[in-house]
Amino acid sequence: MNKITVEEFRGMIRSGCANLENNAAQINTLNVFPVPDGDTGTNMSMTFTNGYQEAMKCSSDSISDVAKAFSRGLLMGARGNSGVITSQIFRGFYQSIEGLNEIETADVAKAFENGARVAYKAIMKPVEGTILTVIREASWYANHDFETEPFDLNVYFDKLCKYSQESLDSTPEYLPVLKEVGVVDSGGAGLLKILEGFKAYINGTPVDFEQKKEESDVNPALMLENEEFGYCTEFIIRLDENIVDTFDEKILKKKLTDMGGESLVCVKDEDLVKVHVHTLKPGDALNIGQRYGEFIKLKIENMQEQHSTIIANASAETKKEEPKEEKPVKEAQKYGIVAVAAGEGITQLFYDLGADVVVSGGQTMNPSTEDFVKVVNELDNCENVFIFPNNSNIILAAKQTASVMSDRNIIVMETKSVQAGLSAVGMFNREGEIDEIVADLQDVIDNVDASSITYAIKDTTYEGVEVKEGDYIAIRKGIVASGRNRKEVVFELLDSLFENDEKELITIIVGDDKDDDEVKQIEDYIAENSSLECEVIDGGQPVYSYLIGLE
């Protein structure tokens, strides 16, 4: 193939989108930490899907116009660091082919090289061994080969994917943590799936979605496969005293898997067993569990009903809106505060501390640039808007909002944890001037020592700490403790925190798997082994049993 027309360009985008979406779960597993919030594949897929949908909506016969719509869709839908970088790669791609109605090999080669340049410029501190390295090295080598001896598009994409794979394989050499855990960079892996999708289309074998994807869908939640539906079933069993010592988690897991259970987590802690499983027959799961002892806690949620609600809301949005009454004029404010949080308790606390809008999101669902744009527009009465991302993987999307909305004064405070965000919002001085507010908030953020307790979804070794699937793990920059007994892991983390005798306050934010007895024991342990003032907050956050802040 020597030229790409506008229809072929749309076909390439669709094939790339399908290949990325089909492999999103696999990419998620490349997360360095073995925690259940590995979401690079999901973030990139949702980002790319938004761009794909905008490209399909563009009816122009010009590749330039479609590429512009595609780039804009990626920009607004960007989630997570890799999603933002992907949007910048194709922003540079569009800029390079602007004004063209069709493109040849030379155009494509220059466009990807420009995409790499634009992506690097968009990141304040580019890190090698990531998606940035993969696009830079692959685009340079492919273009160099073409300039040395020109070839057609089929050969170009063969080379681009070959060099991308080689670059991806070398990412552990740049980042030792990847080598230690035995994985390659997840963002680079996602990019390779996109490029392989492009290549497949150019070679006449386009990738299709594993499940039929409606072209008109706008909400990515509408594209969940049927396996995601059914019932989210969680229960805690107190084991019968006769089987506590002989209980084998593997046997229970196998029984639940054999009955069709998905997304299975099974963890034993002394005489208690916690189970999380997605199934079409929750009664069967409960029957299996009850054979081992008595239920302490039960929760069953209908995921199909949740999905139907999403569909109903999406359908309602497509209908012609009825004329609405004019909204009352909002009182002008000098400052507006936007925070990101997951969990009813944490969300309410941010509001109590003075946040104007709390965006739903966190470890397992990063808000997009468009989500931020929407809430900033809601604060049209605010002269200045401060955004607290509260997660390192959300900062780039928040910053991209500031560049998209250049007519608004948006200040992004780089809070990398909920703990730091709560402390900063609580200290926000609405009477101060911007420069002094930013300086004071940064001091507060820098003073917070954030750590957390969650569980491992795979076996690994990280910085000398051996982790087994199902272990509870303590994270403080890296993994500092791991074990089957959650309370003991918390105590081990606390011991490391007590070594910092300059801090005065410790805040324990309790997750949705709350155990009141355990929380009381943790409070007693802190009182007995330190002089720290302790505050406990019922956060209700998913995934993380405890978020701990020391300040």
ChimeraX attribute file (.defattr): number of C-alpha atoms within 10 A of each C-alpha:
attribute: neighborCount
match mode: 1-to-1
recipient: residues
	/A:1	13
	/A:2	12
	/A:3	16
	/A:4	20
	/A:5	15
	/A:6	22
	/A:7	16
	/A:8	16
	/A:9	22
	/A:10	20
	/A:11	21
	/A:12	25
	/A:13	26
	/A:14	28
	/A:15	28
	/A:16	31
	/A:17	29
	/A:18	26
	/A:19	26
	/A:20	31
	/A:21	25
	/A:22	19
	/A:23	18
	/A:24	23
	/A:25	16
	/A:26	17
	/A:27	25
	/A:28	21
	/A:29	21
	/A:30	22
	/A:31	22
	/A:32	20
	/A:33	22
	/A:34	26
	/A:35	23
	/A:36	18
	/A:37	19
	/A:38	21
	/A:39	24
	/A:40	31
	/A:41	29
	/A:42	25
	/A:43	29
	/A:44	33
	/A:45	28
	/A:46	25
	/A:47	28
	/A:48	31
	/A:49	28
	/A:50	25
	/A:51	28
	/A:52	28
	/A:53	22
	/A:54	20
	/A:55	26
	/A:56	19
	/A:57	13
	/A:58	17
	/A:59	10
	/A:60	14
	/A:61	13
	/A:62	19
	/A:63	26
	/A:64	21
	/A:65	21
	/A:66	26
	/A:67	28
	/A:68	23
	/A:69	21
	/A:70	28
	/A:71	28
	/A:72	20
	/A:73	22
	/A:74	34
	/A:75	29
	/A:76	23
	/A:77	25
	/A:78	37
	/A:79	35
	/A:80	29
	/A:81	22
	/A:82	26
	/A:83	30
	/A:84	31
	/A:85	28
	/A:86	29
	/A:87	29
	/A:88	27
	/A:89	29
	/A:90	26
	/A:91	25
	/A:92	22
	/A:93	26
	/A:94	26
	/A:95	17
	/A:96	20
	/A:97	21
	/A:98	17
	/A:99	12
	/A:100	15
	/A:101	16
	/A:102	18
	/A:103	18
	/A:104	14
	/A:105	22
	/A:106	18
	/A:107	16
	/A:108	21
	/A:109	26
	/A:110	18
	/A:111	25
	/A:112	26
	/A:113	23
	/A:114	25
	/A:115	27
	/A:116	28
	/A:117	18
	/A:118	20
	/A:119	23
	/A:120	20
	/A:121	11
	/A:122	16
	/A:123	15
	/A:124	8
	/A:125	8
	/A:126	13
	/A:127	13
	/A:128	14
	/A:129	23
	/A:130	23
	/A:131	28
	/A:132	24
	/A:133	23
	/A:134	28
	/A:135	27
	/A:136	22
	/A:137	18
	/A:138	24
	/A:139	26
	/A:140	20
	/A:141	18
	/A:142	24
	/A:143	24
	/A:144	13
	/A:145	14
	/A:146	18
	/A:147	12
	/A:148	8
	/A:149	8
	/A:150	14
	/A:151	15
	/A:152	14
	/A:153	21
	/A:154	18
	/A:155	17
	/A:156	23
	/A:157	23
	/A:158	18
	/A:159	20
	/A:160	26
	/A:161	23
	/A:162	17
	/A:163	21
	/A:164	29
	/A:165	19
	/A:166	14
	/A:167	23
	/A:168	27
	/A:169	17
	/A:170	18
	/A:171	23
	/A:172	20
	/A:173	14
	/A:174	14
	/A:175	16
	/A:176	12
	/A:177	16
	/A:178	21
	/A:179	16
	/A:180	15
	/A:181	19
	/A:182	13
	/A:183	16
	/A:184	25
	/A:185	25
	/A:186	28
	/A:187	27
	/A:188	27
	/A:189	26
	/A:190	29
	/A:191	27
	/A:192	26
	/A:193	25
	/A:194	27
	/A:195	23
	/A:196	26
	/A:197	28
	/A:198	26
	/A:199	26
	/A:200	20
	/A:201	22
	/A:202	24
	/A:203	15
	/A:204	10
	/A:205	12
	/A:206	20
	/A:207	22
	/A:208	18
	/A:209	16
	/A:210	12
	/A:211	12
	/A:212	9
	/A:213	14
	/A:214	9
	/A:215	11
	/A:216	9
	/A:217	16
	/A:218	14
	/A:219	15
	/A:220	12
	/A:221	13
	/A:222	15
	/A:223	14
	/A:224	12
	/A:225	12
	/A:226	9
	/A:227	13
	/A:228	16
	/A:229	17
	/A:230	19
	/A:231	20
	/A:232	21
	/A:233	24
	/A:234	22
	/A:235	20
	/A:236	23
	/A:237	21
	/A:238	20
	/A:239	22
	/A:240	16
	/A:241	11
	/A:242	10
	/A:243	12
	/A:244	17
	/A:245	11
	/A:246	8
	/A:247	16
	/A:248	11
	/A:249	15
	/A:250	10
	/A:251	10
	/A:252	16
	/A:253	17
	/A:254	13
	/A:255	14
	/A:256	23
	/A:257	17
	/A:258	10
	/A:259	14
	/A:260	15
	/A:261	24
	/A:262	17
	/A:263	12
	/A:264	17
	/A:265	18
	/A:266	20
	/A:267	21
	/A:268	22
	/A:269	15
	/A:270	13
	/A:271	15
	/A:272	17
	/A:273	22
	/A:274	20
	/A:275	22
	/A:276	20
	/A:277	23
	/A:278	27
	/A:279	26
	/A:280	22
	/A:281	14
	/A:282	20
	/A:283	12
	/A:284	14
	/A:285	24
	/A:286	17
	/A:287	10
	/A:288	14
	/A:289	22
	/A:290	17
	/A:291	11
	/A:292	19
	/A:293	19
	/A:294	14
	/A:295	17
	/A:296	12
	/A:297	12
	/A:298	13
	/A:299	11
	/A:300	16
	/A:301	14
	/A:302	16
	/A:303	18
	/A:304	16
	/A:305	13
	/A:306	13
	/A:307	17
	/A:308	12
	/A:309	12
	/A:310	15
	/A:311	16
	/A:312	11
	/A:313	12
	/A:314	16
	/A:315	11
	/A:316	11
	/A:317	10
	/A:318	8
	/A:319	8
	/A:320	7
	/A:321	8
	/A:322	6
	/A:323	6
	/A:324	6
	/A:325	6
	/A:326	6
	/A:327	6
	/A:328	6
	/A:329	7
	/A:330	10
	/A:331	7
	/A:332	11
	/A:333	14
	/A:334	14
	/A:335	22
	/A:336	21
	/A:337	24
	/A:338	23
	/A:339	25
	/A:340	27
	/A:341	28
	/A:342	20
	/A:343	18
	/A:344	14
	/A:345	18
	/A:346	24
	/A:347	22
	/A:348	15
	/A:349	17
	/A:350	24
	/A:351	17
	/A:352	12
	/A:353	15
	/A:354	17
	/A:355	23
	/A:356	17
	/A:357	19
	/A:358	20
	/A:359	18
	/A:360	16
	/A:361	19
	/A:362	23
	/A:363	23
	/A:364	16
	/A:365	16
	/A:366	27
	/A:367	23
	/A:368	27
	/A:369	26
	/A:370	21
	/A:371	19
	/A:372	24
	/A:373	18
	/A:374	11
	/A:375	15
	/A:376	25
	/A:377	12
	/A:378	12
	/A:379	21
	/A:380	15
	/A:381	17
	/A:382	20
	/A:383	14
	/A:384	18
	/A:385	23
	/A:386	22
	/A:387	28
	/A:388	30
	/A:389	31
	/A:390	24
	/A:391	22
	/A:392	15
	/A:393	23
	/A:394	28
	/A:395	24
	/A:396	26
	/A:397	29
	/A:398	29
	/A:399	21
	/A:400	23
	/A:401	27
	/A:402	22
	/A:403	13
	/A:404	14
	/A:405	13
	/A:406	10
	/A:407	8
	/A:408	17
	/A:409	15
	/A:410	22
	/A:411	18
	/A:412	20
	/A:413	20
	/A:414	21
	/A:415	27
	/A:416	18
	/A:417	26
	/A:418	25
	/A:419	26
	/A:420	27
	/A:421	27
	/A:422	23
	/A:423	20
	/A:424	24
	/A:425	24
	/A:426	18
	/A:427	15
	/A:428	20
	/A:429	16
	/A:430	14
	/A:431	9
	/A:432	13
	/A:433	11
	/A:434	16
	/A:435	9
	/A:436	11
	/A:437	16
	/A:438	19
	/A:439	11
	/A:440	16
	/A:441	23
	/A:442	16
	/A:443	12
	/A:444	19
	/A:445	23
	/A:446	12
	/A:447	15
	/A:448	22
	/A:449	19
	/A:450	21
	/A:451	23
	/A:452	22
	/A:453	26
	/A:454	25
	/A:455	25
	/A:456	20
	/A:457	21
	/A:458	15
	/A:459	14
	/A:460	18
	/A:461	15
	/A:462	18
	/A:463	11
	/A:464	10
	/A:465	14
	/A:466	15
	/A:467	23
	/A:468	19
	/A:469	18
	/A:470	22
	/A:471	27
	/A:472	27
	/A:473	29
	/A:474	26
	/A:475	20
	/A:476	17
	/A:477	10
	/A:478	12
	/A:479	22
	/A:480	19
	/A:481	22
	/A:482	26
	/A:483	21
	/A:484	19
	/A:485	15
	/A:486	23
	/A:487	17
	/A:488	15
	/A:489	21
	/A:490	23
	/A:491	17
	/A:492	15
	/A:493	23
	/A:494	20
	/A:495	15
	/A:496	12
	/A:497	20
	/A:498	17
	/A:499	10
	/A:500	12
	/A:501	10
	/A:502	10
	/A:503	17
	/A:504	13
	/A:505	15
	/A:506	22
	/A:507	19
	/A:508	24
	/A:509	23
	/A:510	26
	/A:511	23
	/A:512	17
	/A:513	17
	/A:514	15
	/A:515	11
	/A:516	10
	/A:517	8
	/A:518	13
	/A:519	16
	/A:520	12
	/A:521	13
	/A:522	19
	/A:523	15
	/A:524	12
	/A:525	14
	/A:526	19
	/A:527	13
	/A:528	10
	/A:529	11
	/A:530	16
	/A:531	13
	/A:532	19
	/A:533	14
	/A:534	17
	/A:535	13
	/A:536	14
	/A:537	15
	/A:538	17
	/A:539	25
	/A:540	21
	/A:541	24
	/A:542	18
	/A:543	17
	/A:544	22
	/A:545	24
	/A:546	27
	/A:547	23
	/A:548	27
	/A:549	24
	/A:550	23
	/A:551	20
